[in-house]
Amino acid sequence: MTDCEDLIGRMYSSVVLGQDLGQVFEGLAASHPDVLIGVQVQCYLNNDYYYMSFQNAAEGMVADMNEAGACNPFPPLAAIAPFQSVLYSERYIPPDVVKRSEFYERVLAKQNTFDRSRGFLMHRQGGDAAIVAFTMPDDFVGKEDQILCDTLERIRPHFQRAFSLALELRQREQWVPSDSHWLERVPSAAMILDRGLHVSAANVEAERLFQSSNLIQVDCRGELSVRSHNQRKLLEETASRVRLGKMPIGPLALQSEQMRGALFAMTPIRGLERSPVYLDCFVPADDAVLAIVIDPSVVSVAPVNYLQECMDVTKREAELIQNLVVGLSMRETADKMHISYNTARNHMARITEKAGFGSQSELVRIASDLAARVPSSLS
């Protein structure tokens, strides 16, 4: 088996088995000890790194990359790199410019006299890219350089196909909560977050909240959106902690000037098999989380006909119960129903007598609980 065939075989084995991509180049790294070989998954728009694996690198390479990432001149090349060929960095950034850069001083000079890279894209999506990069010292020239570049040209299309296979396998493994009718049994606004703050399913109460609340909505990307940066940070951190710890968190306060006393809670739904970390930014592998938001200004109320049937009351008595459930006083209820206060009191007396409740507060509690049991066809 030739070196190229061995590399291609290792790449396919790695993605199918979910192994670290860095091991693919162990043999090539041993035969080219002066070449820094790296596999990186990063946001080339702001030089954030999601995954890094290096061969022939001195200790501290990953830490140095993270600390000096903002001054790295190479990532922007991912935005213009063609998929059909290997990219030669010296055609865009002269080696002498690299050596005068802050990145060279803080990172490359600690390793060798590296001044140019050759590599190719495995995948590009939005501002993220998966890249294979070979960084050469200034004295790596001639026949040895040409042989290595020829190797990159030969393995490039195979590595791209293998990476596409990894993405496809991960997408098929993703659990999509299509059967989420049980969300309607949750009496408050409830939604499933399949990754980050992305909403994959929501109950009717949540949809109403998104449409009517100034506190929380769903943006054009399908993600939870709040007005305050601190509120969003709280939601993101809570979702992350729930996924990491596999434990519920909350209720926590999620307040605004327009909506005081709002609460939310999150709990894990189902743990997924973790995909390799180098796929996470393309096919997020976050576990699904159930998020519940309690809006004190929106109270679930069972329909009149449902209250009539369950509590054996008349239509007007059911209307009175609804008003009490949403927080109106007896006098406010009487005014809203255009009846006298005494008539409202008489209605209440008949209801408690027929249904066997000991007090008005017990009646309101039971009626509120019924709202959680309303069949979706009646809501």
Secondary structure, DSSP 8 states (H G I E B T S, - for coil): --HHHHHHHHHHHHHHHT--GGGGGHHHHHH-TTSEEEEEEEETTTTEEEEEEEES--TTHHHHHHHHGGG-SSGGGGGT--TTS-EEGGGTS-HHHHHTSHHHHHTGGGT-SEEEEEEEEEEEETTEEEEEEEEEETT--THHHHHHHHHHHHHHHHHHHHHHHHHHHHHHH-------GGGGGSSSEEEEEEETTEEEEE-HHHHHHHHH-SSEEE-TTSBEEES-HHHHHHHHHHHHHHHHHTS-EEEEE---SSSTT-EEEEEEEE------GGGTTTS----EEEEEEE-TT------HHHHHHHHT--HHHHHHHHHHHTT--HHHHHHHHT--HHHHHHHHHHHHHHHT-SSHHHHHHHHHHHHTT--TTT-
